């Protein structure tokens, strides 16, 4: 998996859903039980070695959503000068032990378009968002470090029976989807620790 694709997963572009780590049925917690992380608010920048620059605007989602829920809007500056934007995604933190995670909620590409607006209007309802991506994260000064789950670790977790999920074979590794409950998922991720995630993080810099 390339760095470019993995970071774009945070933007919830359509290509994200087939990637490992971008397709979980449930988040790690109920956002109503999560504490807000004000350090996430602001504008963040990621630079691709090819010259592509992505900006992530993060702020409170508002409406009837819990205070822990923020929304993210991304803008990509391409090397030839043109811009592309991303769909709005919702995300909220979960702390398990001493480790913080981001639950990034995806609307889905078909029948669930408008789910974000619905949640803002009506309040949080489990299952409205089609899927989630979970990242381990750490804030270090003016930077956010993000670790994504690996395809190998996800497949091993499902095939070993440690977590409920499904496999859709694609190439040698296959694509895994965790389908277990919120409670079981949180217990599993807490117990698995760093073994689920990439060794090297993606680094986003705060725009001053």
C-alpha positions in Angstrom: 0.0 0.0 0.0 1.4 3.4 -0.9 1.7 6.3 1.4 -0.5 8.3 -1.0 -3.4 5.8 -0.8 -3.1 5.4 2.9 -3.3 9.1 3.7 -6.2 9.5 1.2 -8.0 7.0 3.3 -8.4 9.7 5.9 -10.2 11.8 3.3 -12.7 9.0 2.7 -12.4 9.1 -1.0 -14.2 6.3 -2.8 -11.0 4.3 -3.4 -10.6 4.1 0.4 -13.2 1.5 1.1 -11.5 -1.5 -0.5 -8.3 -0.9 1.4 -7.3 -2.7 4.5 -8.1 -0.6 7.6 -10.7 1.4 5.9 -13.7 -1.0 6.2 -14.9 -1.7 9.7 -18.6 -2.1 10.5 -18.4 -0.4 13.9 -16.2 2.2 15.7 -14.2 1.5 18.9 -16.7 3.3 21.1 -19.9 5.3 21.3 -19.0 9.0 20.6 -21.3 10.1 23.4 -18.9 8.3 25.8 -15.8 9.7 24.2 -14.0 12.9 25.4 -13.3 15.6 22.8 -9.7 16.2 21.8 -9.4 19.9 21.1 -5.8 19.4 19.8 -7.3 17.9 16.6 -9.0 21.2 15.6 -7.3 23.3 12.9 -5.8 23.0 9.5 -3.3 20.2 8.8 -1.0 19.7 5.8 0.5 16.6 4.3 3.0 16.7 1.4 3.4 13.9 -1.0 7.0 13.3 -2.4 5.6 13.8 -5.9 4.5 17.4 -5.1 0.9 16.8 -4.2 -0.2 18.7 -1.1 -3.3 17.9 1.0 -4.9 20.1 3.5 -7.2 18.8 6.2 -9.7 21.2 7.8 -10.9 19.8 11.1 -13.5 21.4 13.4 -16.5 20.6 15.5 -19.3 18.9 13.7 -22.0 20.7 15.6 -25.7 20.1 15.3 -27.0 17.4 17.6 -23.8 15.4 17.5 -21.8 14.7 20.7 -19.0 17.2 21.5 -16.4 14.6 20.7 -17.4 14.4 17.0 -15.4 16.6 14.6 -15.8 16.9 10.9 -13.0 16.8 8.4 -12.9 18.4 4.9 -9.9 17.9 2.7 -8.5 19.8 -0.3 -5.8 18.5 -2.6 -3.4 20.7 -4.5 -2.1 18.8 -7.5 1.2 19.3 -9.2 -0.4 20.8 -12.3 -2.2 23.5 -10.3 -5.7 22.1 -10.1 -7.6 21.4 -6.9 -9.9 18.6 -5.8 -12.0 18.4 -2.7 -13.2 15.4 -0.6 -16.5 14.5 1.0 -17.0 15.6 4.5 -16.3 12.8 7.0 -17.0 12.6 10.8 -14.4 11.4 13.3 -14.0 11.1 17.0 -11.4 9.8 19.4 -11.3 6.7 21.6 -8.7 6.2 24.3 -7.9 2.6 25.2 -5.4 2.4 28.1 -2.7 4.9 27.2 -3.3 4.8 23.4 -5.6 7.2 21.4 -7.4 6.2 18.3 -9.4 8.0 15.6 -12.7 6.6 14.4 -13.2 8.0 10.9 -16.8 7.4 9.7 -17.6 6.8 6.0 -20.9 7.7 4.4 -20.7 5.1 1.7 -21.0 5.6 -2.1 -24.6 4.8 -2.8 -27.7 4.7 -0.7 -26.2 6.4 2.4 -25.2 9.7 0.8 -26.3 12.4 3.1 -25.7 10.4 6.3 -23.4 13.1 7.8 -26.2 15.7 7.4 -28.7 13.4 8.9 -26.6 12.7 11.9 -26.1 16.4 12.5 -29.8 17.0 12.2 -31.1 14.1 14.2 -28.2 13.1 16.5 -25.9 10.1 16.7 -27.5 6.8 15.7 -25.4 3.6 15.4 -25.3 2.1 11.9 -26.1 5.3 10.0 -22.5 5.5 8.7 -21.7 2.6 6.4 -18.1 1.9 7.7 -15.2 3.2 9.7 -11.5 3.5 9.4 -9.5 3.3 12.7 -6.1 5.0 13.1 -3.8 5.0 16.1 -2.7 8.6 16.6 -0.5 10.8 18.7 -0.2 14.6 18.8 3.3 15.9 19.1 3.4 19.7 19.2 2.3 21.0 15.8 2.2 17.5 14.2 -0.2 14.5 14.2 1.2 11.1 13.8 -1.2 8.5 12.3 -0.7 4.7 12.1 -3.0 2.7 9.9 -4.0 -1.0 10.4 -2.2 -3.4 8.0 -3.9 -5.7 5.6 -1.8 -8.7 6.9 -2.7 -8.1 10.6 -6.4 -7.7 9.8 -6.6 -10.9 7.8 -4.7 -12.8 10.5 -7.1 -11.5 13.1 -10.2 -12.7 11.1 -8.8 -16.1 10.0 -7.6 -16.9 13.5 -11.0 -16.2 15.0 -9.8 -13.5 17.3 -12.4 -11.1 15.9 -15.5 -11.5 13.7 -15.0 -10.4 10.1 -15.2 -11.3 6.5 -12.6 -11.8 3.8 -12.9 -10.8 0.1 -9.9 -12.2 -1.7 -7.9 -9.6 -3.7 -4.4 -10.5 -4.6 -2.3 -12.5 -2.2 -3.3 -10.7 1.0 -7.1 -10.2 0.6 -9.3 -7.5 2.0 -10.6 -7.9 5.5 -13.7 -6.3 7.1 -14.2 -6.4 10.9 -17.9 -6.9 11.7 -17.7 -7.6 15.4 -19.5 -5.5 18.1 -18.1 -2.2 19.4 -17.3 -3.8 22.7 -15.5 -6.8 21.2 -13.6 -4.6 18.8 -12.4 -2.3 21.5 -11.2 -5.3 23.6 -9.4 -6.8 20.7 -7.6 -3.7 19.6 -6.5 -2.9 23.1 -5.1 -6.4 23.6 -3.4 -6.5 20.1 -1.7 -3.2 20.7 0.9 -2.1 18.1 0.9 -5.4 16.3 -2.2 -4.3 14.3 -0.7 -1.2 12.9 2.0 0.0 10.5 5.4 0.6 12.1 6.0 4.0 10.4 3.4 6.7 10.9 2.1 9.3 8.5 3.0 12.8 9.7 0.6 15.8 9.3 1.9 19.3 10.1 -0.3 22.0 11.5 -0.6 25.1 9.3 0.2 28.2 11.3 
